[in-house]
Amino acid sequence: MSAGTVAATTVKVVQPGEGRRGELVPGVGVIFKIDGADSGGALAVVEHPFEVGGLVPPHVHHREDEFSIVLEGEIGFRSEDKEIVLGPGGYIVKPRGEVHAMWNAGLTPARMIEIISPAGFEELFRTVVGLTERGEAEMSKIVELANRYEVPMAEPEWFADVVERYQLSMPTP
């Protein structure tokens, strides 16, 4: 066992379709599956549904790596100078320290699993869902929260091209 994590202490079962659901930004949701408390802090697992045109804007993680598995549809990923569109069964590693974005690259809804290691970042998602449910999820508040979790937004020069090529919906400030 690595330093900073402890063993999971109980079995947790999440049946298909289960898990708290919410919206992160317009067109991108989250379904909570496994929290850090379930894994002794080693990892968290969430599912992200993407509507057509849905986009997670560029940002960079300073504390965690992300591992994504596409379940349905087509999801585009850009991390620094690497860009790819993956369909069902595709996997990608997004290492900490790289500016990256994700989007629905197809014409139908898409879904992916996100494994976050170490855990903790899922709490940002939980906070954003709470803001959304209360109608308080202005982009400025999300940016402030992201900074608190050491996941600042970024504005790479490649971003405008991605938005235009895939006709994506930009979250408004």
RAKANOR-V472353 format. One record per residue. SS is DSSP state (alpha for helix, beta for strand, coil for the rest). PHI is phi in whole degrees, 0 to 359 (999 if undefined). PSI is psi in whole degrees, -180 to 180 (none if undefined). Layout:
SS;PHI;PSI, SS;PHI;PSI
//
This chain:
coil;999;136, coil;280;160, coil;297;144, coil;92;-8, coil;236;157, coil;234;162, coil;292;148, coil;298;145, coil;251;-10, coil;208;156, coil;284;136, coil;234;130, coil;244;129, coil;239;110, coil;286;158, coil;307;134, coil;86;-8, coil;271;164, coil;118;143, coil;297;134, beta;248;150, beta;194;176, beta;253;135, beta;266;-58, beta;223;161, coil;307;126, coil;92;-8, beta;226;124, beta;247;-177, beta;215;142, beta;233;119, beta;280;127, beta;246;-59, beta;229;124, coil;264;167, alpha;304;-36, alpha;297;-27, alpha;282;-22, coil;244;13, coil;66;23, coil;88;-3, coil;291;-40, coil;199;167, beta;225;152, beta;231;128, beta;229;161, beta;247;139, beta;241;112, beta;276;138, beta;241;122, coil;286;164, coil;303;131, coil;84;-4, coil;293;143, beta;214;135, beta;259;111, beta;298;161, beta;302;137, beta;202;172, coil;223;135, coil;266;132, coil;256;-14, coil;249;-25, coil;224;157, beta;260;155, beta;235;141, beta;234;122, beta;243;144, beta;230;121, beta;281;130, beta;259;-42, beta;215;151, coil;74;-158, coil;232;127, beta;239;129, beta;269;144, beta;229;138, beta;227;125, beta;228;111, coil;54;-118, coil;260;10, beta;256;125, beta;231;139, beta;207;152, beta;247;127, beta;244;142, coil;257;-173, coil;307;131, coil;92;-6, coil;281;143, beta;240;150, beta;212;144, beta;254;128, beta;245;98, coil;288;149, coil;302;152, coil;89;-5, coil;250;133, coil;291;128, beta;215;161, beta;217;160, beta;221;149, beta;202;159, beta;283;115, coil;263;5, coil;242;-167, coil;251;10, coil;227;161, coil;303;153, beta;227;159, beta;217;147, beta;216;156, beta;264;138, beta;239;122, beta;255;124, beta;247;126, beta;221;126, coil;287;171, coil;291;170, coil;129;-39, coil;295;-25, alpha;299;-22, alpha;291;-31, alpha;298;-46, alpha;302;-44, alpha;299;-41, alpha;294;-43, alpha;296;-41, alpha;301;-42, alpha;300;-44, alpha;299;-44, alpha;298;-44, alpha;297;-30, coil;269;1, coil;73;26, coil;244;20, coil;269;55, coil;294;147, alpha;302;-33, alpha;298;-38, alpha;291;-39, alpha;295;-41, alpha;298;-43, alpha;298;-45, alpha;297;-44, alpha;301;-41, alpha;298;-39, alpha;297;-33, coil;269;12, coil;59;42, coil;229;69, coil;290;148, beta;289;157, coil;225;163, coil;230;70, coil;291;154, coil;295;-22, coil;281;-12, alpha;295;-46, alpha;302;-38, alpha;296;-43, alpha;297;-46, alpha;302;-45, alpha;291;-47, alpha;298;-36, alpha;256;4, coil;51;56, coil;273;157, coil;265;117, coil;279;129, coil;300;140, coil;268;149, coil;294;none
//
